[in-house]
Amino acid sequence: KVMHYRRSAARAPAMLGLEAAESIAAEMSEMQDELAARQAAFLDCVKELPPPAASLIRDRYESGLTVDVMAANRGATVHAIYKALSRLREVLAQCVAKKISAGGAA
């Protein structure tokens, strides 16, 4: 009987207490607020890019073009496009971090 009970208990879903559920809900709300702030900061940072850089970002991530196609369209090497995208991702990451640490996407 003990073994049967342990097997049944192991299969039963664990129940969270009200306090734990409230804690998780509060954490999720904070995460959503942080994500919204990061997204707003990112969009501001993309707007601040020079037009050719913004075009690279849009082609790759909005249009979903492959690096091969982007290179052919621009008369550049695949390596050059990868390098440019890598540098732009770093610039954008630094910009977002700066805006977030300054208190938002203002």
HUPE-V394380 format. One record per residue. PHI is phi in whole degrees, -180 to 180 (none if undefined). D_FIRST is the distance of its C-alpha to the first C-alpha in Angstrom with 1 decimal. Layout:
phi=PHI d_first=D_FIRST
phi=PHI d_first=D_FIRST
This chain:
phi=none d_first=0.0
phi=-64 d_first=3.8
phi=-64 d_first=5.5
phi=-62 d_first=5.0
phi=-62 d_first=6.1
phi=-63 d_first=8.6
phi=-64 d_first=9.9
phi=-64 d_first=10.5
phi=-66 d_first=12.1
phi=-67 d_first=14.1
phi=-83 d_first=15.6
phi=-71 d_first=16.4
phi=-67 d_first=20.0
phi=-76 d_first=20.8
phi=-102 d_first=23.0
phi=-87 d_first=26.2
phi=-76 d_first=27.7
phi=-60 d_first=31.1
phi=-62 d_first=32.9
phi=-65 d_first=31.6
phi=-63 d_first=32.5
phi=-66 d_first=35.9
phi=-64 d_first=36.5
phi=-64 d_first=35.8
phi=-62 d_first=38.1
phi=-64 d_first=40.8
phi=-64 d_first=40.6
phi=-63 d_first=40.8
phi=-63 d_first=43.9
phi=-63 d_first=45.5
phi=-65 d_first=44.9
phi=-64 d_first=46.5
phi=-63 d_first=49.5
phi=-65 d_first=49.9
phi=-63 d_first=49.7
phi=-64 d_first=52.3
phi=-66 d_first=54.6
phi=-65 d_first=54.3
phi=-65 d_first=55.0
phi=-63 d_first=58.1
phi=-64 d_first=59.3
phi=-61 d_first=58.9
phi=-62 d_first=60.9
phi=-62 d_first=63.6
phi=-65 d_first=63.7
phi=-64 d_first=64.2
phi=-64 d_first=67.0
phi=-81 d_first=68.7
phi=-69 d_first=68.8
phi=-62 d_first=72.1
phi=-51 d_first=72.4
phi=-63 d_first=72.0
phi=-70 d_first=68.9
phi=-62 d_first=67.4
phi=-64 d_first=68.3
phi=-59 d_first=66.4
phi=-62 d_first=63.2
phi=-62 d_first=63.6
phi=-61 d_first=64.3
phi=-76 d_first=61.2
phi=-103 d_first=58.6
phi=-89 d_first=59.9
phi=-81 d_first=61.6
phi=75 d_first=59.2
phi=-66 d_first=62.0
phi=-77 d_first=61.3
phi=-63 d_first=63.1
phi=-60 d_first=65.1
phi=-67 d_first=66.4
phi=-61 d_first=67.1
phi=-64 d_first=69.1
phi=-64 d_first=71.1
phi=-64 d_first=71.9
phi=-102 d_first=73.1
phi=67 d_first=74.9
phi=-118 d_first=72.7
phi=-83 d_first=70.6
phi=-59 d_first=66.8
phi=-60 d_first=66.6
phi=-64 d_first=68.8
phi=-68 d_first=66.6
phi=-58 d_first=63.4
phi=-65 d_first=65.2
phi=-63 d_first=66.5
phi=-64 d_first=63.0
phi=-61 d_first=61.5
phi=-64 d_first=64.2
phi=-66 d_first=63.8
phi=-61 d_first=60.0
phi=-67 d_first=60.8
phi=-61 d_first=63.4
phi=-65 d_first=61.2
phi=-62 d_first=58.3
phi=-66 d_first=60.8
phi=-63 d_first=62.3
phi=-62 d_first=58.9
phi=-60 d_first=57.9
phi=-64 d_first=61.3
phi=-67 d_first=61.1
phi=-66 d_first=57.6
phi=-69 d_first=58.5
phi=-81 d_first=61.7
phi=104 d_first=59.6
phi=131 d_first=59.2
phi=-100 d_first=61.0
phi=-78 d_first=64.3
